[in-house]
Amino acid sequence: MEHYYSGLYTDFYELTMAQAFFYSEKKDTSAIFDLYFRSNPFKGGYGVFAGLEDAINGVLQFSFQENDLDYLASIGFRKEFLDYLASFRFSGSIYGFREGDIVFANDPLLRVESNLLEAQLIESMLLNIINYQTLIATKAMRAVFAAKGRDIIDFGLRRAQGMGAIAAARAAYIGGAVGTSNTFAAKRYNIPTVGTHAHSWIQSFDTELDAFRKYAAQYPDHTTLLVDTYNTLKSGIPHAIQVAKELAANGHKLQAIRLDSGDLAYFSKKARKLLDKAGLTSVKIVASNQLDERLIASLLEQGAPIDIFGVGTRLVTGGEQSALDGIYKLCFVNGKPTLKLSENEEKINFPGKKKVIRYTNGDGLFAIDGIMLADEAEDKIQILRHPSTEFKKMRIDRETLKPDPVFFPLVENGKSISRFPSLNEIRQFAGKRFSLLPDGHKRFVNPHIYRVGLSNRLYELRRDLIEKGHYHG
């Protein structure tokens, strides 16, 4: 979707560095950056890569309008640099995973190739978009997995951080949610809309029964009744049953009831018995109220006969993890590999121009991701090495392990060369890829750690640069 991405959509230090690059005659110095995260979100076994289309659109539309330049001039930026920004357009290339793919800690999700100034300016925007949507898509996938085939709906608009709700609805849909209550996002991204009435509808009438009747009269074939305004078992469900029978007498059908408070396992069981006893076996039960993947799993373990889960606050905010620690690191500059050293070994990045190959096992399931230098031939790779533990290696047995390409060109010389699939296609792709992840990586408690290894050449290059303490020269 076309809209203006201001060049001010960045951290201030990116602009100060860009100006310094410009006057230091480094603006044309070649550079490669990797975008990745160091640990899987939610202490889980995987991530769902999301936000790519928005991020690529942002990069290609990233520009400075006259009022942007006026503002930068007012805070001290210099005329020659501002003249350069007036015609700024990203002219580099981007490679990476397809949106919706399952990804893991240390996988380079994107490789950005450009000059230092361009690649630096787009850093904050890329991280802002990719980090958030990947976090929320992963959270949604976890909820979908917990629901075991039951529907998950995004109910998070009112609890989201401002306009982040729009991106959250998109990411949740990629992660497997079947719809959203967010009408703006539904229109923008063609996501199915889902919704019913609030407690205020009930309270605005003299009686709960009258409120149910009036609402059902407006939407005789698309009504879900909220049954916990006054007394769920003594009035809400009995009144819903009465209205359902009145609808049936006129050739219509009540779709569902919704529970939004109390002991959801207890009330859903009671509701199911009452509905079934009344012959309303097709009426579904929707549950909401501070749900997340763990609560959904717990409810189903208790035998709660819930058909649909409305997940809001803990979906769109990330719940226990409010941000993904995605980072953007320089790995190649002026034709030479480089890395950032750190006292913490996990913070030392992988140098050089790289690509990713995924290997699947004899059952077609994901087995290991191999990070290697871009000029390495996949069929020459014999072992993959643990990034930091020297004795941990995995031999690539080509009888049992098959390469699965996951890294593709997305932008070339400032132009998109990859067709963006529809959001439905991305959602279907994410579900298919998730089905290829072994179950041990999907569990919520102590998930199995997926292996991400380095080619021998990349491992030796990294070790060499660490020992030298500076970039390869």
N, C-alpha and C positions, 0 to 999 in steps of 0.2 A: 504494500500500500504506500503510495507516494505521499510523503510529507517532509517538511523542511527539518533537517538536522543541523542546528546551529553549530558552528565551530567552537562556540563557548560551552558546548556540552563536553567539558573536560575539566580536569583539575588545573588550578592556576599554575602549578609548577611545570605542567606540560608546556604551557605557553611561554613561561620564562626560559625553559630549556630550549624550546624551538627558536626563540629569538637569539639565544646564545649560540646555538648551532648555526644559525643564519650568518651571524657576524664573525663566527670562528671559521667560516668557510668549510663547515662540515655538513651543510644541508644536503649535499649530493653524495655523501659517504654512504656506501651500501651497508645495509643492516638486515638482520633476520631476528625476529622475536618469536618465542613460543608462548602460547597461552595454555595453561594447564592448572590442575589443582593438586595439592600435595596429599590430601586425605579424602577418602570417600565421604560424601555427606551423610549425616545422621549415624555415624559410626557403622555404616552399612557396608555392603559388599559391592556396590556399583553406583554409578550415576547415570542419568538419562540426559544426553546432550540436547539442549534446547536453546532457542533464541537466535539461531544462526541466520535465518532470513532477515529478522529485524536488524541484526548486527551488520550483515553485509549491506543492506539498504542504507543503514546509518553511515557506514564507511563511504559508500559511493555518493551519498548526498551531503556529506560533511563539507560545509562551506561557510563563508563569512559574508553576511549582508552588510550594507552600509552602516546600519545602526550598531551592529556588532563591532565594526572597526572604529566607529566613533567612540564607543565605550572603551575599547582597548587604548585608544589614543588618550582618553581622559585619565587613564590610570598609569600612563607613562610609557607605553610601548612606542617604538620609534617608527618614523614615517616609511623608511625603506622596507622594513619588515612588514608593516601593514600593507604596503603596496603589493608585496609578495602574497600575503594572505588573501588579498582581494580576488585573486584568480586561483586560489588553492583548490585543487581536486586531488584525491588520492590516485596515484599513478602506478602503484605497485601491484603485487600478486599475493593471493592468499590461498593456502591449501588447508585441508582439514577433513574431519569426520562429517558424514551426512547427519543432518538434524534428525534426532530421534534415536540415534544409535546408542547402545550401551557402552559406557566408557568407564575408565578406572583411574585411580590416582597415578599421577606421573605420565599418563598418556598425553602427548602434545595434541590438544584438541584443534588448535589452529597454528599454522606457521605463516607469519606475515613477513613478506619480502618487499623491501622498498628502500628509500633513503632514510637516514636517521631521523630527520625532521618529520617526515610524513608518518613513519611508523610510530614515533613517540606521541604525536598529537592525537592519534586515534586510540591510544591505550585505554584511557579511563572509560570511554564510551563502550568499547568492546567488553571490558570487564564488567561494567555495570549491567549490560544486557545479558551476556552469557552467564555470568555468575547467578543472577537472580532467576532467570528462566530455567536453568539447569537444576537449581535447588528445588524449585516448585514442581517441575516435571518429575523429579525423583521422588519427592514427597507424595505426589499423586500416584505414581506407579506403586509405591509401597502400600498405599491405601487400597488400590485396586487389587493388589496381590492378597492383602488381608481379607478382602471382601469375597474372595473365592467365587467369582462370577456374578455377584450382585452388583448393581449399579452404584457408581460414585458420582455425585453431583457437586460442582463448585458453588458453595453458598457464601463465599468470602468477601464480597464487595464491601460491606459496611465495616469490616474489621481490617481491611488491608491498609497499607501505608500509601494513602493518596492514590494517584493515578497508576501506582504499581499494580492495582487491581486488574487493570486491562491486560498487562503482560502476564499476570498470574493466571487469568482465565485461559489465555492461549497455552501457557505451559502446562496447566492442569489437564487440558484437553489432549495435549501430546502424551501426557503420562497416563491417559486412559479414562479420564472422567468422561461421562456421556453427555454432559451439558453444563450450562452455567446459569445462574440467576442474574448475571451481569449483562444487561441488555446492550450496553454500549459495546462491550467486547464481542457479544454475540453477533452484532451487525458488522463490526469491523472484520472479524475473522470467520464469519459464517459458522458459528458454533450453535448447536441447538439450545433454545431457551427453555428454562424450567422454572416453575414458580407456582405459588399458591397464595393464600391470604395470610394476614398477620392476626395476632390476638386483637388488635384494635378493630378489625372488622366485626368480630364477635361482640366486643364491648359496645359497639355503636348501635346495637339493636337491643330491644327490650328483653329478648330471650335468645339463648344459644340456638334453639331449634329454628327460630325465625331467621337468624343469621345464616344458618346452614342452607335453609330452603331458598333464600334470596340469592345466595352465591351459586348454588346448583342450578337455579333457573337461568342464570346468565351463561353458564358453561356446562350444560347438561352432560356432555360427553368427555369433559376434561377437568373434572373437579377432584381436588384433594382437600380434605377437610382437616383442619387443625383441631385436635380433640382435647387439649389439655388446658384450656383457658380457665375453667372452673373446677371440674372434677372429672378426671379422665374416665374412670370406670362407672361412676354413677350417672353422669350426664353426657359427657363428650362422645363416648363410643355408642351408647344407646341412641343418642340423637342422630349420629352419623348413620347408624343402621336404619333408622326410620326414614331418613332422607334417601338412602340407597334403595330402599324398597319402593318409595314413591317414584324415583327415577326409573326403576325397572318396570313399573306399571305403565310408564309412558314410552317404553322402548329405549331407555337410556341406561347408562351404567356408571356408578361411582368408581373412579379410578383408584383412589387410595385414601388412607388416613395418615396424619403425621403426628408423631410424638416428639415433643421438643423439651421435655423436662422429666425429672424423676428417674426412677430405676428403669432404664430402657429395656433391660432383659425381662424384668418382671412384667411391665406394662405391655410389652409386645406379645408375650405369651398369653396374657389375659385377653388382649385384643384379638389375637388370632382365634382363640377358642370362641369368643363371642361372635366374631364375624362368620366363622365356619358353621356355628350352630344356627345362625340366621340364613344359611345357604349362600353366603357372600364369599365363597372361596376365591373368587377372582380379584377381590379388593386387596390391594397391596398395602404394606405397612412401610412408611417412610420414617426414618429416625434422624434427628439432628441434635445439636447441643454439645459443643466442644469435643467433637469426635476427631480422632486421628487413627493411624493404622493399628496402634496397639490396643486402643479401646474397641475398635471394630473387631479385631481378632479375639479379644476377650468376650465380647458379646456373642460371637458365633460359637466360641468354645462353651458358652453357657446355654447354647441351644436357642438363642433368641431368633424368632422367625421373622427377621427384618429383611425386606426385599431391596430397599434403596437407602443409601446413606448420604445425607447432606453434610458435607464437610466444609467448614468455613474458616474460622480463625487459625486453626493449627495447620491448615493447608496453605493459605496465602501468605502467612507470616513465616512459614517454615517450622513453627512450633518450637521444639527444643533447640533448633539451630536456625538462627535468624539470617545467616549469611553463609555463602560458600567461599572458601579461601582461595578462589582462583587467582592466579598471578600471571604476570606478563614479563618474561625475562629475555634480555639480549643474549643471543647465543652465537652470533656470527657478525663481525664488523670489519668492513674494509677488506673483505676476502679472507678473513682469518677467524677461526673458532675462538670463542671466549666463554668464560663462565664467571659466576659470582661465588666467591669463597665465603665460608661461614664457619663459626665454631660448631654449629649444629649441622651435621653431615646431610640431614634430610633437606636442608635449605640450599645445598650446592646443586645448581641446575646442570642439565646435560648440554654440553657444548655442540656446536656444529649444525649444519643443515641436515635435518632428519626427516624420516618418514616412519610410519607405523604399519606393520603387518600383523594381522591377527591369525592365529592358528586354531583350527577346529580339530576335534578328535574323531575317532571312528564313528561316533554317533552323531556327528555334525554339531556338537556342542562346543562352546568357546572353551579353549584350553589355556592359551597364553598369548599375550600381546608382545610383539618384538619391536623395540625401538632401535632403529639402525640409521646409519648415515644415508643420505638421499642417493648417493651414487653406488651403494652396495646392491649387488644382484641378490634377490631373495633366495635363489636356488644355490647360492654359495654359502648361505648361513648354516653353520653346523651346530652351534650352541648359542643359547641365550643365557646371560649371566645376571645374577642378582645385582642391583645397583650398588650395594654397599658391602655385601658379605661375599668375600672372594671364593669360598669353597662351594657356594650354592650356584649350581649350573643346571641347565636342562638341555639335553641333546635333542636336536630336531630330527626325529625319526620320520622320514617322508613316507613311510608305509602307513603310519597311523595319524600323522599330523598333516593337515592340508592348509595351504595359505588362503586367507580370506581377505582380499583388499578392503581397507577401510579408510584410506587417506586419498583424497581426490583434489584436483584443481577446482577452485571456486571462483577466483577472480584472477584475471591475467591482464597486466598493463592497464589497470584501472577500469576494466570492464568485466561484468559478470559473464562467465562462460558456462555456468551451470544453471539449468532450468530449476526454478524453485518448485518443488512439488506442492500440491494442495495440502492444507492442514490435515484433512482426512487421510491423505496418503502418508504424511509424516506420522500421524497417530497409529495407523496400521503397521507401518514399518517399525515403530518403537515396540509395539506389541509382539511382532514377529521376532525381533531381535531379543527381546526379553525372554521369549520362549526357548531361546538357544543358550541361555545362561543356566549352568547347573544349579540345582536347588540349594546346594550348600551356601551359595553366595547370596541367596534371597532372604534367608532367615534373619530375624530381627536381633536375636541374641547370639553373640559370638559368630558372626558370619565367616565363612571360609574366605581367606584372603586370596583374591585373584592374582595370578602371577603376571607381572610386567617385567620383562627382561631386556637387557641391552646386548646388542651384537658385540662381538669381541673387539672389533675396531673402535666402536664408540666407547666401550668400557676402558680400553687402553688410552684413548685420547683424553678422556675425563681424568683418569689417574695421572697422566702426564702433566696436564694443566694444573692439577691440584698440587703436584710436587713442585712445579715451577713457580706457582703462586701468582701467575699472570696469564694474559691471553697468549695464544700460540703465535710466536713470531720467529 
